[in-house]
Amino acid sequence: MLSNSINEIETAFFNHAAENGVVFTDPLIADGVLHRSHVQGDKAASKNGAYILHYDGNPSGWYQHFVTGVCGTWSLTGKRQPLSKTMFVQIEAGNKQRQQEQQQRHTKAAIKAQSLWAKSKPGNHSYLTKKRVEAHNSRVYGDALVIPIYDESSSLVNLQFINADGSKRFLAGGKKKSCYSTIGELSSNTLLICEGWATGASLYEHSGHGVIVALDAGNLEPVARVMRHLYPTNQIIIAGDNDESGTGQKAARAAALAVGGKYIVPELAGYDWNDLFNMEGV
């Protein structure tokens, strides 16, 4: 009977978390202790989910997905159940442990990035030809074009590898949020911030202004905030992509508002600035 009750509680908790976008793939354990779990859609073997679930008294629980930031609480009665002091302590300890693990992954990736960057050499690459841009700060390692990625202290912390077909990847465990690549000298009063490296290369070649490459739309605002801190008096222009989904425009607008800057996007839907310059043949 008790086993069935526990199973019912675990199922109800699982369903609640799943309805909010957190689908745990590991078996749930209702023992009142913080557990880490794989979440559906994450990389295999990752443990980016956490939860605490207890069944005694008023069965209740807490869950979080570190990737999306989604978190929530649940109780069997459906009434709001405040977290206990014990749960708060466990959550705080779990977050601290996760931060330490993340920092260890970042450090390991940074060391690898510096080693691979030293082995990479300046050179031509078919991706440069396809995008009609110069090499700038890129290098070549094996068959891939390599882009250096720096943090706020200008330390090399990650690398982006771009294949001839345009597919991209980063070093496993490498830090990316708030990190960026630079093209050209950042000495003028105007800074351009964009998503992709080829877009940044085109913007620099056609404007002469130093360009910051944020690597994706979601990183535009974090990188813009870093640049505003480093260059408090510079004009910042976010050169967003004109995505058909609206993602690039929305991200560019938010980044510009966050730092008191401006934003621009190509007039044609589905185009970035590299597409536009190549189409015009300028």
Summary of the structure (lengths in Angstrom):
residues: 282
radius of gyration: 23.0
end to end distance: 75.6
largest distance: 75.6
contacts: 881
relative contact order: 0.08
helix: 37%
strand: 23%
